[in-house]
């Protein structure tokens, strides 16, 4: 067997284990998930599992590292593209990425017994929004009257809350990524009082 074939088999085994891990932990929770559950779902042998990972924790860290290197890279490409300079367009692309990898992001946002995923997503999205808002402030000559960090934290909280709600089975079927971006933009640009037409 040549090196290329071996590498392909390694990548395939790791991909199957990542996907099985995310699916099983989403269903059972991390603490209740056993290595046996993962290998049955991945349809690979126990020996193959231990060729790649020491234990369940080792696989967990591998999945988190994959997010950092792959999904985070895809997210960062959004603000590097000139056509994504517009805030609403960029946010729509963020929601589209969440939909594309919805199983992972649903687990990251909803499962509190794997905080490493939530923390990774939060850091990635904070970097994204910081870059996006910084470009908008420079381009439009804004002079924020509150600390920039507070603006980003508010936007981050709004985005993650909307994404968590949207990724539920019922909500994702009702709204597109573009519509979710419009909701986010309206909340951030005009505030909930204006959006709800509340007269205070």
N, C-alpha and C positions, 0 to 999 in steps of 0.2 A: 504494500500500500504506500503510495507516494505521499509526500508532505502535504500537498494541496488537499488531497482527499482526507487525510488525518485532521487537518485544520477545519475542514468543512464539517466533519463529524463532531468535533469538539464544540464548534459554534452552535451546531444544531442541538446537541445535548444540553448545553447551557441555556439556550433559548427555551427549550421545552421545560426545563426546570424552573426558569424564571416565571414563565407563564403559569405553570402549575402552582408555584408558590403563591403568586398573587391571587389566583382563583380560589385556592383552598383557604388561605388566610382571610380572604374576603368573606368566605362562608362560615368558617369555624372560629376565627380569631387566631392571633399568633400563638398564644399560650396553649391553646387546645390542639394546634396543628402538630402532627408527628411527621417524621421523615417518611414513614410508611405511606401516609396520606399523599405526600408530594410525589413520591415515585410511582404510586398507582395512577394518579392523575396524569403524570407525564408519560406513563407507559414505558418506563425504562427500568433497568435492573438496579438493585441496591448497590452492586459493585460499581456501576457507572456513576451513581450519585457520589460515592466516596472517592472516586477518582478525581472529582472536581471540587468537592467541598467537604470540610471536616465534619460539619454538623449543620443544623438548621440555622443557627446564628450566622455561620459563615455564608450561607446562601442569602440570608437577609441583607448582609452587608454588601454582597455582590449585586443584588437588585438595586440597593441604594446607590452604589457606585455607577451602575448602568444609567440610572436616572441622571446623575450628575454629568456623565459624559455624553449621553445621547439626547434625552429629552431637553435637558438644559441647553444643549447646543442648538437644538431646533428652536427653542424659545428665544435665544439670544440672536438668532438670525433675523427675527422679526424686526427688531429696532435697528438692525444694520442695513436694512433695505430702504432706499430712498422713498419708495412708494408707501412705505409703512410709517412715514413721518407723522401722518395724521393720527391723532390719538385714537379715534374711534376705529379706524381701520386696523391699527396695531392691536387693540384690545380684542377685536373680532378674531384676529389671527391667534391670539392667546386662547380664547375660548375654543377655537377650532382644534388647537393642539390638545386641549383637555378632552375634547370629544374623540379625537383620534386614538388617544391612549386612555380611554375612559375607565377601564378596569383598574389600572394603576392609580389614577388620580382619585377615583372614588374611594379606594382603599386608603390612600394617603390622607384624604380629608375627613374620613369618617372613623377610621380605626385608631383609637387612642392607645392601644397596646403595642403599636409599632411607631412610636414618635419620631424615629429616625426618618421615616418617609415624609411626615408632615413638616418636620424641620427643614428637610431638603427642598420641598416644594415652596415653603415660605421664604427661604433664603433666595431661591431662584426668582420667584415672583417679585420680591422686594428689589432685587437688582434690576429686573426688567422695568418696573414702574419708576424706579429712581432715574434710570437712563431716559425713559420716555418723558417724564415730567421735566427733567432738567433741560431736555431739548426744546420742549414747549415754552418753558420760561425764557430761555435765551432767544428763541425765534420771535416770540410775541412781546418781548420786553416787559414781562410781568415783574412786579416787585411785591412778593408775598409779604403779608402783614403778620403771618405766623411762621414759626420755624419750618423750614423745608421738610425736615424729618417728620414733623407732625402731619403734613400734607400727604406724604408718602404712606405713613402708617394708616391713615384714614382710608386712602385708596386701596391699600393692600387688604385691610379688613373687609371692605365692601366687595372687592373682587373675589376673595376666597369664600365669603359667605354666599355670594351669588353662584359661584361655581359649584359649591357643595350642594346647594338647592337644585341647581340645573341638572347635575349629574344623576339625580334620582330618576328612576325609570319614567315616571309620569311627566316630569318637567321637561326633560330633554326632547320628548316627542312634540312638545308644544311650541318650543322656541328654537330658532336657528342661532348659530354663533353670532351672526350679524345683529339679530334682534337682542341678544343678551348684551352685546357691546353697546347698543343704543340705550338699553336700560341702565347699564353702568355709567355711560356718559351723561345721561340726564340726571342721575343721582349725584354724580360728582360735580357737574357743571351748574346745576340749578338747585340741588338740595331736595330733601324729601318734602319740605313744606310746599315748594313750588310744584313739584311733581304731583302731589296729592291735592293740589288746589285748596290748601288749608289756609284760612284767614286767621292769623294770630293777632 
